[in-house]
Each structure stands twice: as C-alpha cells, then as structure tokens.
Amino acid sequence: MSDPGGVAADQLRAFIERIERLEEEKKVIADDIKDVYAEAKGNGYDVKILRKVVSLRKKQPHEREEEEAVLDLYLHALGMAGAPAEG
C-alpha cells in the first residue's frame, strides 16, 4: 500500500515499530548494566576504572598499545610523567 508520495505505509510502520521495540530493549539493557555497576560499587569496586577496563577490552592489543604510547608521549610533554627511561 502506497500513498501518493510513493511511501509504502505498511513497510514504514513496520520499520518504525521494530525500531521502537529495539529502543525499548536497549533501555532495559542499559538499566541492567547500570545495576551491575551499582552492585560492583557496593562491593567496593571503582566504577570509573571498571568502565575503563570494559572499554580497553573492546580494543585490539595493537590499538591499546598505540593509545598508551601516545598518552605516555603527551604526559611526558606536559611534565606529568616520570623521567624518560634511559637506554
């Protein structure tokens, strides 16, 4: 079924309804994740660090190494890191 603008109303409605369902599922999952972080915090874990660990685990080892190298470079340039190792 199409309207004069060439839009298949039934198909469009189906897409919108699927998106709405997925958005609701996403909200439920986000709430579950929030609850897990709250539980971890209640057990003495640092949530900020947990989030960082989760983020790091998503990356490939070479990506992490590259980021660490650039961070180290920037920290040294700002005088925020120890003296560079002498080789």
C-alpha positions, 0 to 999 in steps of 0.5 A, spaced: 500 500 500 502 506 497 500 513 498 501 518 493 508 520 495 510 513 493 511 511 501 509 504 502 505 505 509 505 498 511 513 497 510 514 504 514 510 502 520 513 496 520 520 499 520 518 504 525 515 499 530 521 494 530 525 500 531 521 502 537 521 495 540 529 495 539 529 502 543 525 499 548 530 493 549 536 497 549 533 501 555 532 495 559 539 493 557 542 499 559 538 499 566 541 492 567 548 494 566 547 500 570 545 495 576 551 491 575 555 497 576 551 499 582 552 492 585 560 492 583 560 499 587 557 496 593 562 491 593 567 496 593 569 496 586 571 503 582 566 504 577 570 509 573 576 504 572 571 498 571 568 502 565 575 503 563 577 496 563 570 494 559 572 499 554 580 497 553 577 490 552 573 492 546 580 494 543 585 490 539 592 489 543 595 493 537 590 499 538 591 499 546 598 499 545 598 505 540 593 509 545 598 508 551 604 510 547 601 516 545 598 518 552 605 516 555 608 521 549 603 527 551 604 526 559 611 526 558 610 533 554 606 536 559 611 534 565 606 529 568 610 523 567 616 520 570 623 521 567 624 518 560 627 511 561 634 511 559 637 506 554 
